[in-house]
Amino acid sequence: MKRKAALYLLAAGCLVALVACGKKDKGGGADAAKAKDKTYADSVDGLKEQIGDVMTAAQKGQGSVAKAYCSQWRLPDYEAWFKKVFGDSRGGKLATAYKLQRTVIPTYGEVVEKQRKAGNTGLQVTKLTDPKDLNARGLQSKALNAMKSKVTLYDVRLVKPGKKLGYSIWSFVYVGKKFRLIGKLRKLNDKPSSKYGKAFDELPRGMVLKLLRKKGK
């Protein structure tokens, strides 16, 4: 009797676990497969669409689909790309750092969903080509200056409707008919930044200039 009761409990536990998994992730293999094949236009709207696909999947509870879309954010053949854009020496350092970073990129679906639940449902995308652009963050400006082969950078911000500040994800580049997340590229600095240097690295240049002018008064 005891053995039969134990088997019933085990079966019930497995059923509960299966139901829980079903509720947790409503994604399907077919939907996840679409992520690999879908391409986007090389434009601000194209990146908005790509981020939007992740937001939609996460909102629907399709965690595996959101993960599949975010997996496509990873830069293919990244070592060759970094060396081509930044040169062998600097590009090699950036590629080494990216090797670790790319392993966590598929989890950004969870980040996007967390921001959606926090009310950051708006999407702002900034296209950057000029190191002097006031919208460029310090590290983005350094990256644009350091490029041997010029590439456009894109900055993404998840915001509450009508707001300008929110959660930022940067930088993206367009490679292979999709946008890829290459990150902040901290290795552009020869040594770790100070507390203030780190802030200047991450803030838009326009904001930094305003702070400096205010401090000088």
Residue pairs with C-beta under 8 A, 6 or more apart in sequence:
23 61
24 61
24 63
25 61
25 62
25 63
25 64
26 60
26 61
26 62
27 57
27 61
27 62
27 63
27 64
27 65
27 66
27 68
28 62
28 65
31 57
31 62
31 65
31 68
32 64
32 65
32 67
32 68
33 68
35 53
35 65
35 68
35 69
35 71
35 72
36 68
36 72
38 53
38 72
38 178
39 177
39 178
40 46
40 47
40 49
40 50
40 177
40 178
40 179
41 49
42 174
42 177
44 125
44 126
44 127
44 154
46 174
46 179
47 125
47 154
47 156
47 172
47 179
48 123
48 125
50 69
50 178
50 179
51 112
51 123
51 125
51 156
52 123
53 69
54 66
54 69
54 70
54 108
54 109
54 112
55 112
55 113
55 116
55 121
55 123
57 63
57 65
57 66
57 69
57 109
58 66
58 109
58 110
58 112
58 113
58 116
59 113
59 116
63 109
63 110
66 109
66 110
66 112
66 113
67 106
67 107
67 109
68 106
69 109
70 105
70 106
70 107
70 108
70 109
70 112
71 105
71 106
72 178
72 180
73 105
73 106
73 108
73 172
73 178
73 179
73 180
73 181
74 102
74 105
74 106
74 180
74 181
75 81
75 98
75 102
75 173
75 175
75 180
75 181
75 182
76 175
76 176
76 180
78 95
78 98
78 99
78 102
79 91
79 92
79 95
81 95
81 175
82 91
82 92
82 94
82 95
82 98
83 91
83 92
83 95
84 91
84 148
84 149
85 91
85 147
85 148
85 149
85 151
86 94
86 146
86 147
86 148
87 148
90 146
90 187
90 188
93 187
94 185
94 187
94 188
96 187
97 185
97 186
97 187
98 182
98 183
101 183
105 181
108 169
108 181
111 167
111 169
112 158
115 158
115 166
115 167
116 158
118 167
119 160
120 158
120 159
120 160
120 166
120 167
121 158
121 160
121 161
122 158
122 159
122 160
122 161
122 162
122 163
122 166
123 156
123 157
123 158
123 159
124 156
124 157
124 159
124 164
124 166
125 154
125 155
125 156
125 157
126 135
126 154
126 155
126 157
127 152
127 153
127 154
128 135
128 136
128 140
128 144
128 152
128 153
128 154
128 155
128 171
129 144
129 150
129 152
129 153
130 136
130 144
131 141
131 142
131 144
131 145
132 141
132 205
133 141
133 205
134 204
134 205
134 206
134 209
135 155
135 204
135 205
135 206
136 144
136 153
136 155
136 204
136 205
137 155
137 170
137 201
137 202
137 203
137 204
137 205
138 200
138 201
138 202
138 203
138 205
138 208
139 184
139 185
139 186
139 188
139 201
139 202
140 153
140 155
140 170
140 171
141 205
142 185
142 188
142 189
142 201
143 153
143 171
143 185
143 188
144 150
144 153
146 188
151 173
152 173
152 174
153 170
153 171
153 172
153 173
154 170
154 171
154 172
154 173
154 174
154 179
155 168
155 170
155 171
155 172
156 168
156 169
156 170
156 172
157 165
157 166
157 167
157 168
157 169
158 166
158 167
158 168
158 169
159 165
159 166
159 167
160 166
169 181
170 183
170 184
171 181
171 182
171 183
171 184
171 185
172 179
172 180
172 181
172 182
173 179
173 180
173 182
174 180
184 201
184 202
186 193
186 201
189 197
189 201
193 200
193 201
200 208
203 211
